[in-house]
Amino acid sequence: MKNGMEVHPRSTGVVVDSKEYAFPSVNRVAIAGRLIQDPPLRWTTRGVPVTNFVIVTSPESEPNLPEGLERPPCYISIVVWAQQAVQCNKFLRKGNSVMVIGELQSMPNHAPERNYFPVQVNAQWIQYLEKGEASPGEAEFSD
């Protein structure tokens, strides 16, 4: 305890002078960027479609930024499941802009013993920001 404050390892709150204050546990991400490759489609051993892709975001330009302090682009891994994965594979292509809302999750290749904790966005909602075309060989929708 320091200055009357104590953080419990499994709590989402703080104890101050023996009184616990709870904080909400929030894990929500909204990000927009461009795909750096076509999203591949694969299936789990249980037959669930899944795709992974990476989007790149460019930081907003800041006027009068000193030379050498430019911020580099940020690359974000996205995972998409089920029917939404099939739709991404069908309509998204390298260079397309998307808006993704989802949750951060630890990636399977994390290594806590090496302090290596990569994360990805588990997409729950994807908005295509430009009109896409179905991949070759896909049937066109008609009224």
N, C-alpha and C positions, 0 to 999 in steps of 0.2 A: 504494500500500500504506500502510495506517495501522495502527499498533500491531501489526505483524506479520500483519495480515489483508488478504486481497485477494479480491475477488469477480470472477470471470470472467463476462462478459456472456452467454455461452451455456451456462453451467454451472448445475447445480442444487445446487452445493456452494460451500464456502468453502475457500480455501487459507490455512492458518495456519502460519507459519514453514516454508514450502516443503512442507507436507504437506496434501493435499487431503482434505477431509471431504465426502462426498456426502450430500445430503438428498433424501428422496423428493419427487417432484413430485406434489402432491395437488390435484385439482380436483373436489371433491364438495360439493354443497349439499343441505341438507334444509330445507324451508320449508313452513309451513302458513299458509293464509289463506283469504279469501273472494274469489270472482270479482267484478269490478266490471262485467262485461258478459258476455253470452252469447258462447261461443267460435265465431267464424265458421269455416267450412270452405272451403278453396280447394285447388287442385291446382297443382303445379309444371308446367313445360313438359314434363317427362318423365312426368307422370301420378301423381306421389306426393302423397297427401293431406297437408295441413299446416294447423295452426291456431295462432294466437297469441292469448294473452289475458293479462290483468293480474290479479294477486291483490294484496290489501291485507292487511297484518299490522298489528296494534296492539301497541305495546310493553307489556310487563307494567307494571302500576301499581306505583309505588314509594311506600311510606308516608313521610310527612313530607318530601316533595319540595318545595323552595321554589317559591313562585309564579313562573311564567314559565319554569320549567325543564322543563315537561312535554315529553315526546318526541312528535313528530308520527307519524302512521301512515306506513308504508313501502310503496311501490308497486313490485312486481316483475314484470317482463315474462317470460312463459313461452312457449316454442315447443315444439310437440308434432308428431311426424311419423308417417306411415304409418297403420296400422290404429288405433293409439292415438289419433290425431287425430280419426278418424271417431267413435270411442267417446266422446271428450270432447264433440264437437259434438252427439252424440245424447243424452247423459245429463246434461251439466253446464249450469247456467243461472246467470244473475246472482244473486249472494248465496250460492251453494253453497260449502261449505267443502271444501277439498282439501289433501292433503299431497303435496308434489312432491319427488322426489329426482332430481338430475341434475347437470349440469356447467355452470359459467359459460362463456359464449362471447361474443366481441365481436359487437356488432350490426353489420349491414351499413352503417349510416350513421355509423360512426366517422370522426373527422377528426383524425388524429395531428398535423397541422400546426397545429391550434387547441387541442391538448391536450384533445380531446373523445373519451372512450372509454366509451360506454355499453355495458353488458353485459345479457345476458338469460340465463335458465336454460334449457338444452336438456334437457327432461324425459326421463328414462329410465324412471321409475316414477311413477305417479300413483295415489293412494288417494282415492276419494271418501269423504268423512267423514260424509255423510248420504245417505239413499236418494233417488235421483233418479228421474225419470220420462222415458220416451222422448219425443222431440219429436213434435208432432202429425203424423200421417200415417205414423209408423213402425209396423211390424208388431209385435205383442206376441209374446213367446216363450211357447210352451206345451209341456207335456210330452207 
